[in-house]
Amino acid sequence: MSNVVPIILVVLLVIVAAVIVISLVRRYRSQHRQPTGQEPVDPFHTGDQDSLWGDPRSLQAGDIVELRGTTYTVRGSLRLSEGGWTWAEHLLDDAKGTQVWLGVEEDPELSLSLWSPLEDSPGDSGELRPGASRIEFRGRTYTSEESGSAHYRSEATTGLQPQGMVRYHDYEAEDGSLLGFEAYGDADWEASQGEELSRYDVRIYPASA
């Protein structure tokens, strides 16, 4: 009889411990369970940044964009697609009439780039042509990154037809400098020099706000 009591106590302690563990597991699961009907959420989504800096993915004509202290207005946008990929290019105009393009892409992270056409630089456009694996330009060596053709849809003012096809060829230097070429429809190649932007370089003020 003296041995039975300790055994019973041990069994009871094991049962109590098991009940506690099961209760804790159920509580953890209930706290971390995805609510019914709610889509899974990317833990790295930049929702907080978008609320403070604006969402570049929703840019449209009339929005105000501040790039490193310079204020631009979105004149128009190009919505591009190639296979399963989509991206956008927005024509920005400042108070002095300077025009640049802001590229917005998710691959899968949000990628922003600023492009300045080289057509206003004497001799630049005529000397530059895509196709080679490397291009020497203004003291930098640019290496071919990607090329292809995409369908575009034009919104507001872009200087292009409402829709069509564009060929492109992108290059990048070791320091991150970008060199891009685009040819819309049957037109000749147009060259642009670009750079990657951080999320904090771009602040957006929607026209509808």
N, C-alpha and C positions, 0 to 999 in steps of 0.2 A: 504494500500500500504506500509505503514511503517513497517508492520510485515512480508511482503512478502520478502523483501530484506535480512533480517537476515536469514530467512529460506533457501533462495537460497544459501547464503554464507556457511551455515552449510552443506548443501547437497554437495556443491562443495568441501569443505574441506574433507568430508568423502570419496568422490570419489578419490581425490588426495591421501589421506592416503592409501586407498585400492590399488591403482595403485603402490604406493611405496612398500607396503608389498609384493604384488605379484611379483614385480621385484626382490626384495631381495631374496625371496624364490626360484625363478627360477635360480638366480645367484648361490646360495648355492648348489642347486641340480646339476647344471652343473659342479661345481668345485669338487664335491664329487662323481659324477657318475662314475661307473666302465667302462673303455673303452670297446667298443664292441669287442667281441672275446677274451678278456683277462680273464684268470682264477682268481677267488677270491684269495686274498693273506692273509695268516695268519699274523696278526699284531704282533705276538710274535716270528715270524720266526727269526732265528739267522743269517741272511744273512751277516750283518756287521761283526760279529764275525768270520764267515766262511772265509771271505776275508782276515782277519788278521791272523787267527790261522789255517786255512785249514779246510776242511769238513771231519769229521770222517766217514760220511756215504759213501764216495767215496773211502775209503782206498782200496789198492790192493797191490799185491806183488811188491817189489822194492821201495815202498814209504819209506820215512824216518819219524820216529815219535820221538819227543822229549817229554819225560815224566819227569817233575820236574828236568830238567837239565841233564838227562841221555838220550843218543841218541840210538835209536833202528832202525833196518831195518825190514820191513815186509817180512817174509819168505813165508807166505801163508795165506789163509783165508778159513774159513768155512762159508757158507751161509746156514742158518737154517730156517725152516718154520714149523709151527704147526697150522693147521686150517687157520685162516686168518692172523696170526702173522708171521712176519719175523724179523730176527736179524742176526748179524754177530759176529764172533770171529776171531781175527787176531793173528797169531803167530809172536811175536816180538823177535828179537835176537840182543844183544848188542855186542860190540867189544870183550868182555871177554867170550862170549859164553853163557851168561845167557839168558834163554828163559822164557818169560812170555806171557800171552794171554790178549788181549784188547777186551772187550766186547762192542759192539755198538748196541743200541736198541732205538726205538722211541715208547713211550707208554703213551700218545702221545708225551711227551717232550723227547728230546734227553737225553739218559742215558748212561754214560760211566763207565766201571768198569775194574779194573786191577786184574788179577788172576795169582797166583804162584802155580805150581803143588807141592804137598806134597810127591811125590814119592821118592824124594831124601832124605827125613828125615827118619832115621831109626825108624821103629815101627809105624810111623804115619798112613801109608796106611793100614797096617794090622789091626789096632785097630778101624779104622773109617768105619762105614757102615751107609747108609741112611735108612730111614724108620720110626725111632722114631720121636715123635713130638718135642723132645728136645735132644740136644747133648751137653755134657760137653767136652770142648777141650781147652787146654792151658789157663785155668783160666777163660774162658768165657762160657756162656750158650747160645747156638744157638737154635733158634726156627724155625721150618719148615715154609717156605714161599710159595713155589710152587714146583710142580713136574709134570712130563709128559714125552712124547716122541715126537721127532721131526725128520723130514727128513733133511739130510745135503747134501751139495754139496761142495766138496773140490777143492780148487784152489792152484796151485803151490805146495809148500812143506808144508805139515801138518803132515805127518806120517800116514795118513789114506787113505782108499780107495777113489776113485773119488766120490762116493756117497754111502749113506746108511742111517741107522736109529741110533739114539742116545737116550738113556734114561737119564733123569736128575732129580736132587732133590736139591733145593737150600734152605739154611738156613741163618738166620741173627741174630746177637747179638744186644743187646740194644744200644751199642755204634756205630752201623753201620757196624761192621766187618762182612764179608761174609764167608760162608763155602759152597762149591759146590761139587756135585758128578755127574760124567758123566760115562756112560757105552756105548761104541760104538759096535754095532752088538751084538755078543755073548760074548764079553770081560767082564772082571770083572770091578767093580766100580773103578774109579780113583778120588781121592780127591784133591781139590784145595782150597787155602785160598785167599780171595779177599777183595777189598775195593772199595767204590764208588770214582769216580774222578769228579772234577769240570771241566767245559769247559775250564778253564784257566790252567789246569794241562797238557793239551795235545796240542802240536803244531805239525802241519803236513807239510812236504815238499814233494809234489808229485814228483815222478820220471820223469814224463813227462814235468815238469815245466822247 
